[in-house]
Amino acid sequence: MCIAVPGEVIKLFHHEARVKIMGVETTVNIQLVANLKVGEHVLIHAGCAIERIDSIYYDDLLGILESMVDGNEREDR
């Protein structure tokens, strides 16, 4: 199974961005997402930002991933 993870853009380069994923920084390709800005949120799969997402969806996905890592069931908010 493949999964895309949410990340926050913290620095932009020509075709890449530095993003923060659950507190870990990495560099991803951003050629699939036009006009990306620092502070925006993206879905990342296989080292590429594949879609811009809003902050509500970002927070929800981050909560789900954190509960998976912690091994706890997620409670509806």
C-alpha positions as CSV (number, residue, x, y, z in Angstrom):
1,M,0.0,0.0,0.0
2,C,1.2,3.5,-0.8
3,I,0.5,6.5,1.3
4,A,0.8,10.3,0.8
5,V,1.8,12.3,3.9
6,P,1.0,16.0,4.7
7,G,3.9,18.4,4.9
8,E,4.4,22.2,5.4
9,V,6.5,24.1,3.0
10,I,9.3,26.0,4.9
11,K,11.7,27.0,2.1
12,L,11.5,27.1,-1.7
13,F,14.1,26.4,-4.3
14,H,13.8,26.3,-8.1
15,H,12.1,22.9,-8.6
16,E,12.3,21.7,-4.9
17,A,11.1,22.8,-1.5
18,R,12.2,22.1,2.0
19,V,9.2,20.7,3.9
20,K,8.4,19.6,7.4
21,I,6.7,16.3,7.9
22,M,5.8,15.5,11.5
23,G,8.7,17.5,12.7
24,V,11.2,16.1,10.3
25,E,12.6,18.3,7.5
26,T,13.2,16.9,4.0
27,T,13.5,18.2,0.4
28,V,10.8,17.3,-2.2
29,N,10.2,17.9,-5.8
30,I,7.5,20.5,-6.4
31,Q,7.1,20.5,-10.1
32,L,3.6,19.1,-9.9
33,V,2.2,22.0,-7.8
34,A,2.2,25.4,-9.4
35,N,2.8,28.7,-7.6
36,L,3.6,27.1,-4.2
37,K,4.4,29.5,-1.3
38,V,6.2,29.1,2.0
39,G,3.7,28.2,4.7
40,E,1.4,26.2,2.5
41,H,0.6,22.6,3.0
42,V,1.0,19.8,0.5
43,L,0.5,16.0,0.1
44,I,3.8,14.3,-0.5
45,H,4.3,10.9,-2.2
46,A,7.5,9.3,-3.3
47,G,9.5,12.5,-2.8
48,C,7.1,14.7,-4.7
49,A,4.6,17.2,-3.6
50,I,1.5,16.0,-5.5
51,E,-1.3,18.4,-4.3
52,R,-1.8,21.6,-2.3
53,I,-4.1,21.1,0.7
54,D,-5.8,23.5,3.1
55,S,-4.9,23.8,6.7
56,I,-8.0,22.0,8.0
57,Y,-7.3,18.9,5.9
58,Y,-3.6,19.1,6.8
59,D,-4.4,19.1,10.6
60,D,-6.8,16.2,10.2
61,L,-4.3,14.1,8.2
62,L,-1.6,14.9,10.7
63,G,-3.8,13.8,13.6
64,I,-4.5,10.5,11.8
65,L,-0.8,9.8,11.1
66,E,0.2,10.7,14.7
67,S,-2.4,8.3,16.1
68,M,-1.1,5.6,13.8
69,V,2.5,6.2,15.0
70,D,1.4,6.3,18.6
71,G,-0.7,3.2,18.2
72,N,-3.8,4.8,19.6
73,E,-7.2,5.0,18.1
74,R,-8.2,8.4,16.8
75,E,-11.1,10.1,18.4
76,D,-13.4,12.2,16.3
77,R,-13.0,15.9,16.9
